[in-house]
Amino acid sequence: MAQAPDYSFELAAQARGLIRIAGVDEVGRGPLCGPVTAAAVVLDPARIPQGLNDSKKLSARRRAELVAEITASADWCVAHASVEEIDSLNILQASHLAMCRAIAGLQGAPDHVLVDGNRIPRDLSLSAEALVKGDARSVSIAAASILAKEARDALMVDLAQQYPGYGWEKNAGYPTKDHLQALLDLGVTPVHRRSFKPVHNILCQAKSVSA
């Protein structure tokens, strides 16, 4: 059985005198539409919710329960980078922008940040370390992954009502077969990422047909 995330990275940082530890994670790098979303969480060591894990390993019901527990007991913030920012910056830099916004939105500045992935955002001036698969190793990052996923999924459900037919309430904007077919049938919406190849190709085809 895979080991669950724990508080060991946070304790190691605290042993170095870094007391307020934030975990940060993002969701939404792969979809063809919608923003990329990040969350930052500083857990209360005395009130760490039980069962924190990588959001992808949890049921929707369990994630919703944990969102309530995290938001009631931790310092947290959810932030986004827009489709326009994704297209102008690139998805990696937009992800890092959303992370920096989430960290900046915390009620108190952290002393140290645990970042999911293999890169620290270049604009992050705080003490930080990158943890590959951090959402499965650190409870702070796991908590952030849960908040980010739930926030973005809810946002995509709202967008699905504005732009029906693409199935975003189920696929969250990822390039599923149904979503790709809807792009061909219904066209590109204002919230599609024009820098992403499937969207870019359809726009190019439409331009060549109308030329």
WOFEN-V294231 format. One record per residue. N is the residue number from 1. RES is the residue in one letter. PSI is psi as a letter, one per 40 degrees, with the letter a starting at -180 (999 if undefined). NEAR is the number of other ideal C-beta (glycine too) atoms within 10 Angstrom. Layout:
n/res/psi/near
N/RES/PSI/NEAR
N/RES/PSI/NEAR
This chain:
n/res/psi/near
1/M/h/3
2/A/i/8
3/Q/h/7
4/A/i/14
5/P/i/25
6/D/a/14
7/Y/e/16
8/S/d/11
9/F/d/21
10/E/d/25
11/L/d/11
12/A/d/13
13/A/d/22
14/Q/d/16
15/A/d/8
16/R/e/10
17/G/e/8
18/L/h/16
19/I/d/13
20/R/h/16
21/I/h/24
22/A/h/31
23/G/h/32
24/V/h/33
25/D/i/32
26/E/i/29
27/V/i/27
28/G/f/28
29/R/d/13
30/G/d/12
31/P/i/24
32/L/e/25
33/C/i/28
34/G/i/25
35/P/i/25
36/V/h/28
37/T/h/28
38/A/i/35
39/A/i/32
40/A/h/33
41/V/h/32
42/V/h/26
43/L/i/25
44/D/h/11
45/P/d/13
46/A/e/6
47/R/f/11
48/I/h/18
49/P/i/20
50/Q/i/7
51/G/e/12
52/L/h/28
53/N/i/20
54/D/h/21
55/S/d/25
56/K/e/12
57/K/e/15
58/L/i/19
59/S/i/8
60/A/d/11
61/R/d/8
62/R/d/14
63/R/d/19
64/A/d/12
65/E/d/15
66/L/d/22
67/V/d/20
68/A/d/10
69/E/d/17
70/I/d/23
71/T/d/15
72/A/d/11
73/S/e/16
74/A/i/22
75/D/h/17
76/W/i/23
77/C/i/20
78/V/h/21
79/A/i/23
80/H/i/22
81/A/h/24
82/S/i/15
83/V/d/22
84/E/d/14
85/E/d/17
86/I/d/27
87/D/d/17
88/S/d/11
89/L/d/15
90/N/i/12
91/I/d/20
92/L/d/14
93/Q/d/16
94/A/d/27
95/S/d/24
96/H/d/25
97/L/d/22
98/A/d/29
99/M/d/31
100/C/d/22
101/R/d/16
102/A/d/26
103/I/d/25
104/A/d/13
105/G/e/15
106/L/i/19
107/Q/d/8
108/G/h/9
109/A/h/12
110/P/i/24
111/D/d/17
112/H/i/20
113/V/h/29
114/L/h/26
115/V/h/27
116/D/h/27
117/G/a/21
118/N/e/10
119/R/i/11
120/I/h/17
121/P/h/24
122/R/d/9
123/D/e/10
124/L/h/16
125/S/e/8
126/L/i/16
127/S/h/14
128/A/i/18
129/E/i/14
130/A/h/14
131/L/h/20
132/V/h/10
133/K/f/13
134/G/d/25
135/D/e/28
136/A/e/19
137/R/d/19
138/S/h/28
139/V/d/26
140/S/d/31
141/I/d/31
142/A/d/30
143/A/d/33
144/A/d/38
145/S/d/32
146/I/d/30
147/L/d/28
148/A/d/30
149/K/d/25
150/E/d/22
151/A/d/20
152/R/d/24
153/D/d/20
154/A/d/12
155/L/d/19
156/M/d/25
157/V/d/13
158/D/d/11
159/L/d/20
160/A/d/19
161/Q/d/9
162/Q/d/10
163/Y/g/15
164/P/i/12
165/G/e/14
166/Y/e/26
167/G/f/18
168/W/d/29
169/E/e/14
170/K/d/14
171/N/e/20
172/A/f/23
173/G/e/25
174/Y/i/16
175/P/g/17
176/T/i/17
177/K/d/9
178/D/d/13
179/H/d/21
180/L/d/16
181/Q/d/13
182/A/d/19
183/L/d/21
184/L/d/10
185/D/d/9
186/L/e/12
187/G/a/11
188/V/h/17
189/T/i/19
190/P/e/10
191/V/e/19
192/H/i/24
193/R/h/23
194/R/e/16
195/S/e/15
196/F/h/18
197/K/d/10
198/P/d/16
199/V/d/20
200/H/d/15
201/N/d/11
202/I/d/17
203/L/d/14
204/C/d/10
205/Q/d/11
206/A/d/12
207/K/d/9
208/S/d/8
209/V/d/7
210/S/e/6
211/A/999/5
